[in-house]
Amino acid sequence: MVIDLGTTSFYMQVPSLPPSELETFSTSLFDTWERNVERGLALDDYALALRIEEGSVKGLGKIAATLGALYIGIGQYGSFIDGLHVIHSQVAVVTAALTDSASLGLPEASRAPKIRRSGAMLAKLQTLFNKVQRGELSANAAMNEAKVLLGGDVAGSPDFMTALQNALQVAPKFPKQMPLP
């Protein structure tokens, strides 16, 4: 089973495109995005999905991977937290590249494009780490939340879950300001 690493959606108000132009645009956009992801994302195994709808142009791009592939990607960096942060940043860059490429590939839009991005599961895992580091959650409580977030994927990737639990337990606490008397 795969998890959503990042999603971006966009809406660009442009004159209606003939079906053949829309198909050419969609194919070219996907090919460009695929090259950008290949160069910019440190995962060997991932899935890309791009849906383009006409009218004005609406698009939805998703990057997904298995927990096993994410675990291997995270392992390329010094720690689980660092790897998670780097891969989340890489996903943000390549999803932004999708909307940039879409803007360049369309005739002049009458308004600025509407863009929404989501870090999906990576952002949720980073939020758990932040809560543990701020002292708002224990490592065990964060691990229980992670199991709920990841759902059925948990059983298929015990290495990922073990590494996540270890990382949550050793996550350094953020400093707290203490009042002086």
TISE-340000 format. One line per field, with one value per residue (C-alpha): x negated, y, z; residue in one letter; residue number from 1. Coordinates in pm, whole numbers, padded with zeros to 5 digits. Each point is the difference from the previous one (the first is absolute). Last residue first. Example, Ala and Ser with C-alpha at 12.3 -4.5 7.8 and 13.67 -1.06 7.14 Angstrom:
! TISE-340000
c1	(-01367 | 00137)
c2	(-00106 | -00344)
c3	(00714 | 00066)
r	(s | a)
k	(2 | 1)
END
This chain:
! TISE-340000
c1	(-01355 | -00082 | 00278 | -00083 | -00006 | 00035 | -00245 | 00143 | -00029 | -00232 | 00172 | -00137 | 00334 | 00157 | -00298 | 00018 | 00373 | -00047 | -00285 | 00214 | 00296 | -00211 | -00154 | 00346 | 00125 | 00298 | 00184 | -00003 | 00141 | 00350 | 00047 | -00284 | 00175 | 00129 | -00345 | -00153 | 00244 | -00105 | -00366 | 00065 | 00159 | -00302 | -00249 | 00186 | 00194 | -00003 | -00366 | -00106 | -00221 | 00284 | 00238 | -00259 | -00055 | 00374 | 00019 | -00278 | 00206 | 00302 | -00210 | -00139 | 00350 | 00144 | -00244 | 00294 | -00001 | 00274 | -00040 | 00236 | -00157 | -00033 | 00274 | 00073 | -00245 | -00241 | -00016 | -00102 | -00331 | -00179 | 00270 | 00007 | -00378 | 00016 | 00286 | -00201 | -00319 | 00183 | 00073 | -00370 | -00113 | 00252 | -00091 | -00368 | 00079 | 00195 | -00292 | -00243 | 00217 | 00061 | -00370 | -00095 | 00251 | -00106 | -00364 | -00312 | 00154 | 00023 | 00220 | 00293 | 00006 | -00012 | 00285 | 00202 | -00040 | 00115 | 00287 | 00125 | -00005 | 00233 | -00033 | 00320 | 00089 | 00341 | 00079 | 00276 | -00021 | 00285 | 00258 | -00224 | -00112 | -00356 | -00083 | -00359 | -00110 | -00356 | -00117 | -00319 | -00298 | -00358 | 00061 | -00230 | 00233 | -00140 | -00135 | 00270 | 00264 | -00107 | -00007 | 00350 | 00126 | -00123 | 00158 | 00328 | 00015 | -00074 | 00273 | 00253 | -00082 | 00024 | 00335 | 00128 | -00113 | 00182 | 00316 | 00017 | -00092 | 00250 | -00141 | -00197 | 00093 | -00259 | 00097 | -00263 | -00030 | -00307 | -00040 | -00284 | -00118 | 00327 | -00047 | -00024 | 00123)
c2	(03504 | -00112 | -00122 | -00309 | 00000 | -00346 | -00170 | -00242 | -00361 | -00224 | -00292 | -00317 | -00173 | 00129 | -00124 | -00345 | -00023 | 00113 | -00248 | -00284 | 00107 | 00021 | -00342 | -00150 | 00099 | -00202 | 00005 | 00380 | 00058 | -00090 | 00331 | 00249 | 00275 | -00237 | -00152 | 00348 | 00103 | -00302 | 00090 | 00356 | -00130 | -00224 | 00281 | 00220 | 00294 | 00376 | 00000 | 00242 | -00271 | -00253 | 00249 | 00085 | -00369 | -00052 | 00304 | -00147 | -00318 | 00204 | 00199 | -00319 | -00150 | 00279 | 00279 | 00182 | 00266 | 00225 | 00230 | 00252 | 00138 | 00377 | 00140 | 00027 | -00278 | 00051 | -00314 | -00316 | -00185 | 00248 | -00010 | -00382 | -00013 | 00226 | -00210 | -00319 | 00163 | 00081 | -00373 | -00070 | 00250 | -00106 | -00367 | 00086 | 00185 | -00298 | -00225 | 00223 | 00022 | -00375 | -00066 | 00246 | -00149 | -00357 | 00089 | 00064 | -00031 | -00283 | -00198 | 00230 | -00128 | -00363 | 00060 | 00183 | -00297 | -00237 | 00229 | -00025 | 00306 | 00272 | 00325 | 00170 | 00259 | 00158 | 00236 | 00234 | 00185 | 00231 | -00224 | -00303 | -00246 | -00120 | -00294 | -00083 | -00303 | -00085 | -00314 | -00051 | -00233 | 00123 | 00287 | 00300 | 00238 | 00280 | -00159 | -00264 | 00244 | 00261 | -00257 | -00122 | 00359 | 00068 | -00321 | 00072 | 00355 | -00116 | -00262 | 00242 | 00279 | -00240 | -00129 | 00352 | 00101 | -00299 | 00072 | 00366 | 00235 | 00228 | 00344 | 00006 | 00018 | -00213 | -00225 | -00194 | -00299 | -00128 | -00318 | -00146 | -00323 | -00193 | -00350 | -00319 | -00351)
c3	(04001 | -00354 | -00224 | -00204 | -00376 | -00140 | -00233 | -00255 | 00108 | -00195 | -00172 | 00160 | 00060 | -00322 | -00202 | 00157 | -00071 | -00360 | -00055 | 00137 | -00215 | -00314 | 00064 | 00070 | -00345 | -00118 | 00332 | 00020 | -00349 | 00119 | 00177 | -00038 | 00191 | 00272 | 00046 | 00010 | 00273 | 00208 | -00058 | 00111 | 00321 | 00059 | -00066 | 00247 | -00132 | 00070 | 00108 | -00273 | -00156 | 00012 | -00163 | -00265 | -00079 | -00041 | -00228 | -00213 | -00040 | -00110 | -00246 | -00153 | -00025 | -00213 | -00078 | -00151 | -00266 | -00127 | -00301 | -00153 | -00315 | -00041 | -00217 | -00374 | -00076 | -00288 | -00210 | 00181 | 00023 | 00224 | 00265 | -00005 | 00039 | 00306 | 00142 | -00037 | 00130 | 00323 | 00036 | -00056 | 00263 | 00265 | -00053 | 00049 | 00321 | 00137 | -00102 | 00189 | 00312 | 00015 | -00047 | 00273 | 00245 | -00082 | 00045 | -00203 | -00345 | -00253 | 00240 | -00074 | -00357 | 00111 | 00246 | -00268 | -00235 | 00275 | 00098 | -00357 | -00217 | -00126 | -00191 | -00106 | -00263 | -00043 | -00284 | -00102 | -00330 | -00091 | -00132 | -00012 | 00261 | 00055 | 00224 | 00087 | 00198 | 00092 | 00177 | 00195 | 00015 | 00006 | 00237 | 00023 | -00182 | -00216 | -00316 | -00053 | 00125 | -00255 | -00280 | 00093 | 00013 | -00352 | -00131 | 00183 | -00136 | -00356 | 00016 | 00148 | -00250 | -00295 | 00130 | 00056 | -00348 | -00154 | 00201 | -00112 | 00282 | 00172 | 00076 | 00323 | 00367 | 00170 | 00287 | 00186 | 00225 | 00173 | 00196 | 00201 | 00156 | -00034 | 00133 | -00202 | 00075)
r	(p | l | p | m | q | k | p | f | k | p | a | v | q | l | a | n | q | l | a | t | m | f | d | p | s | g | a | v | d | g | g | l | l | v | k | a | e | n | m | a | a | n | a | s | l | e | g | r | q | v | k | n | f | l | t | q | l | k | a | l | m | a | g | s | r | r | i | k | p | a | r | s | a | e | p | l | g | l | s | a | s | d | t | l | a | a | t | v | v | a | v | q | s | h | i | v | h | l | g | d | i | f | s | g | y | q | g | i | g | i | y | l | a | g | l | t | a | a | i | k | g | l | g | k | v | s | g | e | e | i | r | l | a | l | a | y | d | d | l | a | l | g | r | e | v | n | r | e | w | t | d | f | l | s | t | s | f | t | e | l | e | s | p | p | l | s | p | v | q | m | y | f | s | t | t | g | l | d | i | v | m)
k	(181 | 180 | 179 | 178 | 177 | 176 | 175 | 174 | 173 | 172 | 171 | 170 | 169 | 168 | 167 | 166 | 165 | 164 | 163 | 162 | 161 | 160 | 159 | 158 | 157 | 156 | 155 | 154 | 153 | 152 | 151 | 150 | 149 | 148 | 147 | 146 | 145 | 144 | 143 | 142 | 141 | 140 | 139 | 138 | 137 | 136 | 135 | 134 | 133 | 132 | 131 | 130 | 129 | 128 | 127 | 126 | 125 | 124 | 123 | 122 | 121 | 120 | 119 | 118 | 117 | 116 | 115 | 114 | 113 | 112 | 111 | 110 | 109 | 108 | 107 | 106 | 105 | 104 | 103 | 102 | 101 | 100 | 99 | 98 | 97 | 96 | 95 | 94 | 93 | 92 | 91 | 90 | 89 | 88 | 87 | 86 | 85 | 84 | 83 | 82 | 81 | 80 | 79 | 78 | 77 | 76 | 75 | 74 | 73 | 72 | 71 | 70 | 69 | 68 | 67 | 66 | 65 | 64 | 63 | 62 | 61 | 60 | 59 | 58 | 57 | 56 | 55 | 54 | 53 | 52 | 51 | 50 | 49 | 48 | 47 | 46 | 45 | 44 | 43 | 42 | 41 | 40 | 39 | 38 | 37 | 36 | 35 | 34 | 33 | 32 | 31 | 30 | 29 | 28 | 27 | 26 | 25 | 24 | 23 | 22 | 21 | 20 | 19 | 18 | 17 | 16 | 15 | 14 | 13 | 12 | 11 | 10 | 9 | 8 | 7 | 6 | 5 | 4 | 3 | 2 | 1)
END
